[in-house]
């Protein structure tokens, strides 16, 4: 079990996550109850799906958070390539909704590659934070190039919220990792 972290759980952060999760589920219930009743005959159909997904997410969060980050670092380039392929695939096989292609329909599940890209960028930023490059200019140049690549692919999907999140993430981490 050498690949698992023995660090204690940050309970303050965990409580904040659970509060935000509960607020999100309440908002889904509030916003979707009439539509759910009209479409399915059950006011709680969508909130049950959301709660089930939240439970799966909690389990995934607890498992993933216990794995030593160095394990993820070994796969940072592969993760980044997978993210780029997923983002590019939206333009080819994505489904259009609201005037923008954002989702990939696999038949049994729909997913939004930009959400996976956000996680991929966290891993990508992990690489920059934990690596020691020769010069800050090299680091900044590399981050800018990688950022431009992700944003240019994302812009083709017209997904402004994800692009904004990625922009803020890259700006924060580029400042955070500066060597000055």
Secondary structure as GFF3:
##gff-version 3
##sequence-region A 1 180
A	DSSP	alpha_helix	11	40	.	.	.	ID=ss1
A	DSSP	alpha_helix	45	66	.	.	.	ID=ss2
A	DSSP	alpha_helix	69	73	.	.	.	ID=ss3
A	DSSP	alpha_helix	76	93	.	.	.	ID=ss4
A	DSSP	beta_strand	94	97	.	.	.	ID=ss5
A	DSSP	beta_strand	100	105	.	.	.	ID=ss6
A	DSSP	beta_strand	110	111	.	.	.	ID=ss7
A	DSSP	alpha_helix	113	130	.	.	.	ID=ss8
A	DSSP	alpha_helix	136	155	.	.	.	ID=ss9
A	DSSP	alpha_helix	160	176	.	.	.	ID=ss10
###
